[in-house]
Amino acid sequence: MKNQLAKLSFAVSPEASSSTHDKGIVILHAGSGCIYSSNEIGASIWRSLEEKLATQVITQEISKQYELADEVAHSHVSRFVAELEQHGLIERQGAL
């Protein structure tokens, strides 16, 4: 699973808009009217997804920025990306 995640790319859904603040992010899905929020790590992952960075690169950045073990960073990134995709906030673009 780790290798599969590393090869995926995502794009932010056109129905999603976000607002970051000191302690995290709030994301609105305009189509459903649902609002989602996350902490600072989630905000960093979201910004990286907006930049269309590969999930492997995002994991490395999270590991370095928050001084997390690679496996812990991978767990956070993969879980958060899966939730974003499940709620229609990002769309899978395929393998890089």
C-alpha positions as CSV (number, residue, x, y, z in Angstrom):
1,M,0.0,0.0,0.0
2,K,2.8,2.4,0.8
3,N,4.3,2.1,-2.7
4,Q,0.8,2.5,-4.3
5,L,0.2,5.7,-2.3
6,A,3.6,7.1,-3.3
7,K,2.8,6.8,-7.0
8,L,-0.6,8.5,-6.8
9,S,-1.3,12.1,-7.7
10,F,-4.4,14.1,-6.7
11,A,-6.1,17.3,-7.7
12,V,-8.3,19.5,-5.5
13,S,-11.9,19.2,-6.5
14,P,-13.3,22.3,-8.2
15,E,-16.1,22.1,-5.6
16,A,-13.7,22.5,-2.7
17,S,-12.5,25.8,-1.3
18,S,-10.4,26.3,1.7
19,S,-9.3,28.8,4.3
20,T,-6.2,28.3,6.4
21,H,-5.6,29.8,9.8
22,D,-2.9,29.6,12.5
23,K,-4.1,26.3,13.9
24,G,-5.3,24.5,10.7
25,I,-7.7,24.6,7.8
26,V,-11.4,24.7,7.0
27,I,-12.6,23.2,3.8
28,L,-16.0,23.8,2.2
29,H,-17.4,21.3,-0.3
30,A,-19.8,23.6,-2.3
31,G,-21.7,20.8,-3.8
32,S,-22.7,19.2,-0.6
33,G,-22.5,22.2,1.7
34,C,-20.4,20.3,4.1
35,I,-17.6,21.9,6.0
36,Y,-14.5,20.1,7.2
37,S,-11.7,21.2,9.5
38,S,-8.3,19.9,10.3
39,N,-5.2,20.7,12.3
40,E,-1.9,22.2,11.1
41,I,-0.6,19.0,9.7
42,G,-3.8,18.6,7.7
43,A,-3.4,22.1,6.4
44,S,0.2,21.4,5.3
45,I,-1.0,18.2,3.5
46,W,-3.8,20.2,1.8
47,R,-1.4,23.0,0.6
48,S,0.9,20.3,-0.8
49,L,-2.1,18.7,-2.7
50,E,-3.0,22.1,-4.1
51,E,0.6,22.3,-5.4
52,K,0.0,18.8,-7.0
53,L,3.0,17.3,-5.1
54,A,3.4,13.6,-5.2
55,T,2.2,11.9,-2.0
56,Q,5.7,10.5,-1.4
57,V,7.0,14.1,-1.4
58,I,4.2,15.2,0.9
59,T,5.1,12.4,3.3
60,Q,8.8,13.4,3.3
61,E,7.9,17.1,3.9
62,I,5.6,16.2,6.8
63,S,8.2,14.0,8.3
64,K,10.8,16.7,8.1
65,Q,8.6,19.7,9.1
66,Y,7.0,18.0,12.1
67,E,10.0,15.8,13.0
68,L,8.0,12.6,12.7
69,A,9.3,9.1,11.8
70,D,8.7,8.3,8.2
71,E,6.1,5.6,9.0
72,V,4.2,8.0,11.3
73,A,4.2,10.7,8.6
74,H,3.1,8.1,6.0
75,S,0.2,7.0,8.2
76,H,-1.0,10.6,8.7
77,V,-0.7,11.5,5.0
78,S,-2.4,8.3,3.7
79,R,-5.2,8.5,6.2
80,F,-5.9,12.2,5.6
81,V,-5.7,11.8,1.8
82,A,-8.1,8.8,1.9
83,E,-10.6,10.9,4.0
84,L,-10.3,13.8,1.6
85,E,-11.0,11.5,-1.4
86,Q,-13.9,9.8,0.4
87,H,-15.6,13.2,0.9
88,G,-15.0,14.3,-2.7
89,L,-12.6,17.1,-1.7
90,I,-9.8,15.7,-3.9
91,E,-9.8,13.6,-7.1
92,R,-7.4,10.8,-8.0
93,Q,-5.3,11.7,-11.1
94,G,-3.4,8.5,-11.4
95,A,0.2,7.3,-11.1
96,L,3.1,9.7,-11.5
